[in-house]
Amino acid sequence: MQFEGAVIKRQGVTFGIIIVKPAVLRSQDERARVRGFGVRVFGRMPIVLMAQDSRGVATHSGRRDIVSFLSKLSIRQIPWKRYTIS
């Protein structure tokens, strides 16, 4: 399985970001499932989910302070990586 994500450390807080489809953000169960997956992959840290609409506008779901921080960044400023999980 492959997914796009990133791990960021800012002001002593380390968190993971996982790119998801917009439908995931609309489902509480799916958000919880993907966050659980993120903790298994990245370790015990806050997990933020990010989806883009058809115009490329990002929407984030997660801890408010982290979402606020990410909303001020361009998507290109995030150190995205493709993760492969077997």
PyMOL CGO cylinders between C-alpha atoms (Angstrom):
from pymol import cmd
from pymol.cgo import CYLINDER

trace = [
    CYLINDER, 0.00, 0.00, 0.00, 1.25, 3.48, -0.83, 0.3, 1, 1, 1, 1, 1, 1,
    CYLINDER, 1.25, 3.48, -0.83, 0.17, 6.88, 0.45, 0.3, 1, 1, 1, 1, 1, 1,
    CYLINDER, 0.17, 6.88, 0.45, 1.41, 10.46, 0.45, 0.3, 1, 1, 1, 1, 1, 1,
    CYLINDER, 1.41, 10.46, 0.45, 2.18, 12.07, 3.76, 0.3, 1, 1, 1, 1, 1, 1,
    CYLINDER, 2.18, 12.07, 3.76, 4.64, 14.01, 5.82, 0.3, 1, 1, 1, 1, 1, 1,
    CYLINDER, 4.64, 14.01, 5.82, 6.00, 14.28, 9.33, 0.3, 1, 1, 1, 1, 1, 1,
    CYLINDER, 6.00, 14.28, 9.33, 6.63, 17.81, 10.55, 0.3, 1, 1, 1, 1, 1, 1,
    CYLINDER, 6.63, 17.81, 10.55, 8.18, 19.11, 13.75, 0.3, 1, 1, 1, 1, 1, 1,
    CYLINDER, 8.18, 19.11, 13.75, 7.27, 22.66, 14.71, 0.3, 1, 1, 1, 1, 1, 1,
    CYLINDER, 7.27, 22.66, 14.71, 7.81, 24.39, 18.05, 0.3, 1, 1, 1, 1, 1, 1,
    CYLINDER, 7.81, 24.39, 18.05, 8.38, 21.08, 19.80, 0.3, 1, 1, 1, 1, 1, 1,
    CYLINDER, 8.38, 21.08, 19.80, 5.26, 19.41, 18.33, 0.3, 1, 1, 1, 1, 1, 1,
    CYLINDER, 5.26, 19.41, 18.33, 5.75, 16.54, 15.92, 0.3, 1, 1, 1, 1, 1, 1,
    CYLINDER, 5.75, 16.54, 15.92, 2.73, 15.59, 13.80, 0.3, 1, 1, 1, 1, 1, 1,
    CYLINDER, 2.73, 15.59, 13.80, 1.88, 13.54, 10.74, 0.3, 1, 1, 1, 1, 1, 1,
    CYLINDER, 1.88, 13.54, 10.74, -0.14, 14.55, 7.71, 0.3, 1, 1, 1, 1, 1, 1,
    CYLINDER, -0.14, 14.55, 7.71, -1.86, 12.09, 5.39, 0.3, 1, 1, 1, 1, 1, 1,
    CYLINDER, -1.86, 12.09, 5.39, -3.40, 13.06, 2.05, 0.3, 1, 1, 1, 1, 1, 1,
    CYLINDER, -3.40, 13.06, 2.05, -6.91, 11.63, 1.70, 0.3, 1, 1, 1, 1, 1, 1,
    CYLINDER, -6.91, 11.63, 1.70, -9.82, 11.93, -0.70, 0.3, 1, 1, 1, 1, 1, 1,
    CYLINDER, -9.82, 11.93, -0.70, -12.42, 14.59, 0.19, 0.3, 1, 1, 1, 1, 1, 1,
    CYLINDER, -12.42, 14.59, 0.19, -15.00, 11.89, 1.02, 0.3, 1, 1, 1, 1, 1, 1,
    CYLINDER, -15.00, 11.89, 1.02, -12.82, 10.73, 3.93, 0.3, 1, 1, 1, 1, 1, 1,
    CYLINDER, -12.82, 10.73, 3.93, -13.13, 14.15, 5.57, 0.3, 1, 1, 1, 1, 1, 1,
    CYLINDER, -13.13, 14.15, 5.57, -16.94, 13.91, 5.37, 0.3, 1, 1, 1, 1, 1, 1,
    CYLINDER, -16.94, 13.91, 5.37, -17.08, 10.64, 7.33, 0.3, 1, 1, 1, 1, 1, 1,
    CYLINDER, -17.08, 10.64, 7.33, -16.29, 10.54, 11.04, 0.3, 1, 1, 1, 1, 1, 1,
    CYLINDER, -16.29, 10.54, 11.04, -15.68, 6.78, 10.86, 0.3, 1, 1, 1, 1, 1, 1,
    CYLINDER, -15.68, 6.78, 10.86, -13.28, 7.13, 7.92, 0.3, 1, 1, 1, 1, 1, 1,
    CYLINDER, -13.28, 7.13, 7.92, -11.40, 9.98, 9.59, 0.3, 1, 1, 1, 1, 1, 1,
    CYLINDER, -11.40, 9.98, 9.59, -10.95, 7.83, 12.71, 0.3, 1, 1, 1, 1, 1, 1,
    CYLINDER, -10.95, 7.83, 12.71, -9.85, 4.82, 10.64, 0.3, 1, 1, 1, 1, 1, 1,
    CYLINDER, -9.85, 4.82, 10.64, -7.22, 6.80, 8.70, 0.3, 1, 1, 1, 1, 1, 1,
    CYLINDER, -7.22, 6.80, 8.70, -5.95, 8.53, 11.84, 0.3, 1, 1, 1, 1, 1, 1,
    CYLINDER, -5.95, 8.53, 11.84, -5.55, 5.11, 13.47, 0.3, 1, 1, 1, 1, 1, 1,
    CYLINDER, -5.55, 5.11, 13.47, -3.60, 3.98, 10.42, 0.3, 1, 1, 1, 1, 1, 1,
    CYLINDER, -3.60, 3.98, 10.42, -1.44, 7.11, 10.70, 0.3, 1, 1, 1, 1, 1, 1,
    CYLINDER, -1.44, 7.11, 10.70, -0.57, 6.36, 14.32, 0.3, 1, 1, 1, 1, 1, 1,
    CYLINDER, -0.57, 6.36, 14.32, 0.43, 2.82, 13.36, 0.3, 1, 1, 1, 1, 1, 1,
    CYLINDER, 0.43, 2.82, 13.36, 2.66, 4.12, 10.55, 0.3, 1, 1, 1, 1, 1, 1,
    CYLINDER, 2.66, 4.12, 10.55, 4.12, 7.30, 12.08, 0.3, 1, 1, 1, 1, 1, 1,
    CYLINDER, 4.12, 7.30, 12.08, 3.91, 6.44, 15.77, 0.3, 1, 1, 1, 1, 1, 1,
    CYLINDER, 3.91, 6.44, 15.77, 2.06, 8.12, 18.60, 0.3, 1, 1, 1, 1, 1, 1,
    CYLINDER, 2.06, 8.12, 18.60, 1.65, 11.68, 17.39, 0.3, 1, 1, 1, 1, 1, 1,
    CYLINDER, 1.65, 11.68, 17.39, -1.23, 13.88, 16.25, 0.3, 1, 1, 1, 1, 1, 1,
    CYLINDER, -1.23, 13.88, 16.25, -2.40, 13.00, 12.75, 0.3, 1, 1, 1, 1, 1, 1,
    CYLINDER, -2.40, 13.00, 12.75, -3.88, 15.61, 10.42, 0.3, 1, 1, 1, 1, 1, 1,
    CYLINDER, -3.88, 15.61, 10.42, -5.77, 14.63, 7.29, 0.3, 1, 1, 1, 1, 1, 1,
    CYLINDER, -5.77, 14.63, 7.29, -5.59, 16.80, 4.18, 0.3, 1, 1, 1, 1, 1, 1,
    CYLINDER, -5.59, 16.80, 4.18, -7.76, 16.71, 1.07, 0.3, 1, 1, 1, 1, 1, 1,
    CYLINDER, -7.76, 16.71, 1.07, -7.86, 18.96, -1.96, 0.3, 1, 1, 1, 1, 1, 1,
    CYLINDER, -7.86, 18.96, -1.96, -10.89, 20.01, -3.97, 0.3, 1, 1, 1, 1, 1, 1,
    CYLINDER, -10.89, 20.01, -3.97, -10.96, 20.13, -7.78, 0.3, 1, 1, 1, 1, 1, 1,
    CYLINDER, -10.96, 20.13, -7.78, -9.27, 23.57, -7.73, 0.3, 1, 1, 1, 1, 1, 1,
    CYLINDER, -9.27, 23.57, -7.73, -6.45, 22.33, -5.50, 0.3, 1, 1, 1, 1, 1, 1,
    CYLINDER, -6.45, 22.33, -5.50, -7.70, 24.12, -2.37, 0.3, 1, 1, 1, 1, 1, 1,
    CYLINDER, -7.70, 24.12, -2.37, -6.66, 22.18, 0.73, 0.3, 1, 1, 1, 1, 1, 1,
    CYLINDER, -6.66, 22.18, 0.73, -8.94, 21.30, 3.64, 0.3, 1, 1, 1, 1, 1, 1,
    CYLINDER, -8.94, 21.30, 3.64, -7.45, 19.92, 6.86, 0.3, 1, 1, 1, 1, 1, 1,
    CYLINDER, -7.45, 19.92, 6.86, -8.94, 17.87, 9.67, 0.3, 1, 1, 1, 1, 1, 1,
    CYLINDER, -8.94, 17.87, 9.67, -7.19, 17.50, 12.99, 0.3, 1, 1, 1, 1, 1, 1,
    CYLINDER, -7.19, 17.50, 12.99, -5.98, 19.40, 16.00, 0.3, 1, 1, 1, 1, 1, 1,
    CYLINDER, -5.98, 19.40, 16.00, -6.98, 23.05, 15.74, 0.3, 1, 1, 1, 1, 1, 1,
    CYLINDER, -6.98, 23.05, 15.74, -3.54, 24.50, 16.45, 0.3, 1, 1, 1, 1, 1, 1,
    CYLINDER, -3.54, 24.50, 16.45, -1.95, 22.29, 13.80, 0.3, 1, 1, 1, 1, 1, 1,
    CYLINDER, -1.95, 22.29, 13.80, -4.72, 22.97, 11.26, 0.3, 1, 1, 1, 1, 1, 1,
    CYLINDER, -4.72, 22.97, 11.26, -4.28, 26.70, 11.88, 0.3, 1, 1, 1, 1, 1, 1,
    CYLINDER, -4.28, 26.70, 11.88, -0.53, 26.40, 11.27, 0.3, 1, 1, 1, 1, 1, 1,
    CYLINDER, -0.53, 26.40, 11.27, -1.04, 24.37, 8.07, 0.3, 1, 1, 1, 1, 1, 1,
    CYLINDER, -1.04, 24.37, 8.07, -3.64, 26.80, 6.73, 0.3, 1, 1, 1, 1, 1, 1,
    CYLINDER, -3.64, 26.80, 6.73, -0.91, 29.45, 6.56, 0.3, 1, 1, 1, 1, 1, 1,
    CYLINDER, -0.91, 29.45, 6.56, 1.42, 27.25, 4.50, 0.3, 1, 1, 1, 1, 1, 1,
    CYLINDER, 1.42, 27.25, 4.50, 1.43, 26.53, 0.82, 0.3, 1, 1, 1, 1, 1, 1,
    CYLINDER, 1.43, 26.53, 0.82, 1.04, 22.84, 0.04, 0.3, 1, 1, 1, 1, 1, 1,
    CYLINDER, 1.04, 22.84, 0.04, 4.43, 23.08, -1.69, 0.3, 1, 1, 1, 1, 1, 1,
    CYLINDER, 4.43, 23.08, -1.69, 6.09, 24.01, 1.63, 0.3, 1, 1, 1, 1, 1, 1,
    CYLINDER, 6.09, 24.01, 1.63, 5.23, 20.64, 3.16, 0.3, 1, 1, 1, 1, 1, 1,
    CYLINDER, 5.23, 20.64, 3.16, 7.96, 17.96, 2.81, 0.3, 1, 1, 1, 1, 1, 1,
    CYLINDER, 7.96, 17.96, 2.81, 5.69, 15.35, 1.17, 0.3, 1, 1, 1, 1, 1, 1,
    CYLINDER, 5.69, 15.35, 1.17, 6.93, 11.82, 0.84, 0.3, 1, 1, 1, 1, 1, 1,
    CYLINDER, 6.93, 11.82, 0.84, 5.48, 8.68, -0.71, 0.3, 1, 1, 1, 1, 1, 1,
    CYLINDER, 5.48, 8.68, -0.71, 5.30, 5.94, 1.92, 0.3, 1, 1, 1, 1, 1, 1,
    CYLINDER, 5.30, 5.94, 1.92, 5.10, 2.28, 1.00, 0.3, 1, 1, 1, 1, 1, 1,
    CYLINDER, 5.10, 2.28, 1.00, 3.66, -0.05, 3.62, 0.3, 1, 1, 1, 1, 1, 1,
    CYLINDER, 3.66, -0.05, 3.62, 3.71, -3.82, 3.12, 0.3, 1, 1, 1, 1, 1, 1,
]
cmd.load_cgo(trace, "trace")
